[in-house]
Amino acid sequence: EIMVRVDNTIDRSLIPSQKADFVLYGGLTRDVYLQVLPHDHIDTVQIDTPWVKRDLAQVKVTLQLERHANRAGAQQLLLQVHNAEGEIVATALQELPPGNGASTHDIRLPDIATPALWSPGAPNLYTLSASLQSPEGEVIHEVTESFGLRWFEFAADGSFMLNGERLLLRGTHRHEEHAGYGAAMP
């Protein structure tokens, strides 16, 4: 039996708050998926790019693990960054001490030389694969995430700069309000 509980209690620390100019509805408004995971698994992956320029990019990965299978020996985390052609451009391997419970691991990958920068005109993406492995190298759990390498700033005159070039930002203010559906998309 699976039970789901939803709540739309006002929380002014969340954006958008319920002091916005449209009504927020409770309930599920998107697809929901049930994901079955092994006892030992990668819970979350966060990819940060602390330094990106045309000639060099730094990538830092923060992983949260859940380990409860009481496996003997040290497990390993293998991280690989693939470019759009599938070539490996950075690799890191970290040995994990035996243990159970939740743990967080910060891993800095080797720098990526001359990265393919992301922009609206050239949406280049890299793929990070992170695998939790047994001491024998057997993959216990693996996740992949896509990410782009870019940097942005505002020039002194107020222009928005992406990868060192001016980019005009255009946007829209679209509300997901449909008759009979509310905030759910038909």
C-alpha positions as CSV (number, residue, x, y, z in Angstrom):
1,E,0.0,0.0,0.0
2,I,1.3,3.4,-1.0
3,M,-0.1,6.5,0.7
4,V,0.5,10.0,-0.6
5,R,-0.1,13.2,1.4
6,V,0.1,16.7,-0.1
7,D,0.1,20.0,1.7
8,N,-0.2,23.6,0.5
9,T,0.3,25.3,3.8
10,I,1.6,28.8,3.5
11,D,5.4,28.9,3.7
12,R,6.7,32.5,3.1
13,S,10.3,31.2,2.9
14,L,9.4,29.4,-0.4
15,I,9.4,31.1,-3.8
16,P,6.8,31.8,-5.1
17,S,5.2,32.6,-1.8
18,Q,1.4,32.6,-1.6
19,K,1.4,36.4,-1.6
20,A,1.9,36.2,-5.4
21,D,-0.6,37.5,-7.9
22,F,-2.2,34.2,-8.6
23,V,-3.6,31.3,-6.6
24,L,-1.5,28.3,-5.8
25,Y,-3.4,25.1,-5.6
26,G,-2.7,22.0,-3.5
27,G,-2.4,18.5,-4.7
28,L,-0.2,16.8,-7.3
29,T,0.1,18.8,-10.5
30,R,2.9,16.8,-12.2
31,D,3.7,13.2,-13.0
32,V,4.8,11.1,-10.0
33,Y,7.3,8.2,-10.2
34,L,8.1,5.5,-7.8
35,Q,11.8,4.7,-7.8
36,V,13.0,1.5,-6.2
37,L,16.6,1.7,-5.0
38,P,19.1,-0.7,-3.5
39,H,20.0,-0.5,0.2
40,D,23.2,1.2,-0.8
41,H,22.6,4.0,-3.2
42,I,23.4,7.5,-4.4
43,D,20.7,9.7,-3.0
44,T,21.5,13.1,-4.5
45,V,24.0,14.6,-6.9
46,Q,24.9,18.3,-7.0
47,I,27.2,19.6,-9.7
48,D,28.9,22.9,-9.2
49,T,31.2,24.8,-11.6
50,P,33.2,27.2,-9.4
51,W,35.4,28.4,-12.3
52,V,34.5,28.4,-16.0
53,K,36.4,30.3,-18.7
54,R,37.1,29.6,-22.4
55,D,40.3,27.8,-21.6
56,L,39.5,25.9,-18.4
57,A,36.5,24.7,-16.3
58,Q,36.4,23.3,-12.8
59,V,33.8,20.8,-11.8
60,K,32.9,19.9,-8.2
61,V,30.4,17.2,-7.3
62,T,28.6,16.7,-4.0
63,L,27.0,13.3,-3.5
64,Q,24.8,12.2,-0.7
65,L,24.9,8.4,-0.1
66,E,22.7,6.0,1.8
67,R,24.5,2.8,2.8
68,H,22.6,0.2,4.8
69,A,23.6,-3.2,3.3
70,N,26.4,-3.9,5.8
71,R,28.8,-4.9,3.0
72,A,32.3,-6.0,3.9
73,G,35.2,-4.0,2.5
74,A,35.5,-0.5,1.2
75,Q,33.1,0.7,-1.5
76,Q,34.2,3.1,-4.3
77,L,32.7,6.1,-6.0
78,L,33.6,6.4,-9.7
79,L,32.8,9.7,-11.4
80,Q,33.2,10.3,-15.1
81,V,32.4,13.3,-17.2
82,H,31.5,12.7,-20.9
83,N,31.4,15.3,-23.6
84,A,28.7,15.4,-26.3
85,E,30.6,12.8,-28.4
86,G,30.7,10.4,-25.4
87,E,34.4,10.8,-24.8
88,I,35.5,10.8,-21.1
89,V,37.0,14.2,-20.3
90,A,37.4,13.9,-16.5
91,T,37.5,11.0,-14.1
92,A,37.7,10.7,-10.3
93,L,37.7,7.6,-8.1
94,Q,37.2,7.8,-4.4
95,E,37.4,4.9,-1.9
96,L,34.8,4.9,0.8
97,P,35.5,3.5,4.3
98,P,33.1,0.8,5.4
99,G,30.0,2.3,7.1
100,N,26.3,2.6,7.3
101,G,23.9,5.5,7.2
102,A,23.9,8.8,5.3
103,S,27.1,10.5,4.3
104,T,28.1,13.4,2.1
105,H,31.1,13.4,-0.2
106,D,32.7,16.4,-2.0
107,I,34.8,15.5,-5.0
108,R,36.7,17.9,-7.3
109,L,37.2,16.4,-10.7
110,P,40.3,17.2,-12.8
111,D,40.0,20.5,-14.8
112,I,38.4,20.3,-18.2
113,A,40.6,22.1,-20.8
114,T,38.9,24.2,-23.5
115,P,35.4,23.3,-22.5
116,A,32.5,23.4,-25.0
117,L,30.5,26.2,-23.5
118,W,26.8,26.3,-23.1
119,S,24.8,29.1,-24.6
120,P,21.3,29.5,-26.1
121,G,22.8,29.3,-29.6
122,A,25.1,26.3,-28.7
123,P,23.5,24.4,-25.9
124,N,26.5,22.1,-25.3
125,L,26.0,19.6,-22.5
126,Y,28.2,17.3,-20.6
127,T,27.1,14.1,-18.8
128,L,28.3,13.1,-15.3
129,S,28.0,9.4,-14.5
130,A,28.4,8.5,-10.8
131,S,28.5,4.9,-9.8
132,L,28.7,3.3,-6.3
133,Q,30.8,0.2,-6.6
134,S,31.6,-2.8,-4.5
135,P,35.2,-3.5,-3.5
136,E,35.3,-5.9,-6.5
137,G,34.2,-3.2,-8.9
138,E,30.6,-4.4,-9.3
139,V,28.2,-1.5,-9.9
140,I,25.7,-1.3,-7.0
141,H,24.0,1.9,-8.1
142,E,24.6,4.4,-10.9
143,V,23.1,7.8,-11.7
144,T,23.7,10.2,-14.6
145,E,23.2,14.0,-14.7
146,S,23.6,16.5,-17.6
147,F,25.1,19.9,-17.1
148,G,26.4,22.8,-19.1
149,L,29.6,24.8,-18.6
150,R,29.1,28.6,-18.7
151,W,29.8,31.8,-16.8
152,F,27.7,34.9,-16.5
153,E,28.0,38.4,-15.1
154,F,26.5,41.8,-15.3
155,A,28.7,44.5,-16.9
156,A,29.2,47.9,-15.3
157,D,26.6,49.3,-17.7
158,G,24.0,46.7,-16.6
159,S,24.3,44.4,-19.7
160,F,23.9,40.7,-19.0
161,M,27.0,38.8,-20.2
162,L,27.1,35.1,-20.9
163,N,30.6,33.6,-21.6
164,G,32.0,37.1,-22.0
165,E,29.5,38.1,-24.7
166,R,26.4,40.4,-24.3
167,L,23.1,38.5,-24.3
168,L,19.7,40.2,-24.5
169,L,17.3,38.5,-22.0
170,R,13.7,38.2,-23.1
171,G,11.1,36.5,-21.0
172,T,7.5,35.8,-20.5
173,H,5.1,35.7,-17.6
174,R,3.1,32.6,-18.2
175,H,0.7,31.3,-15.6
176,E,-0.4,27.7,-15.7
177,E,-4.1,28.5,-15.2
178,H,-6.5,26.3,-17.2
179,A,-10.3,26.2,-16.8
180,G,-11.2,23.0,-14.9
181,Y,-7.5,22.2,-14.2
182,G,-6.2,25.0,-12.1
183,A,-2.4,24.8,-12.0
184,A,-2.3,21.4,-13.5
185,M,-1.5,21.2,-17.2
186,P,-4.1,19.5,-19.4
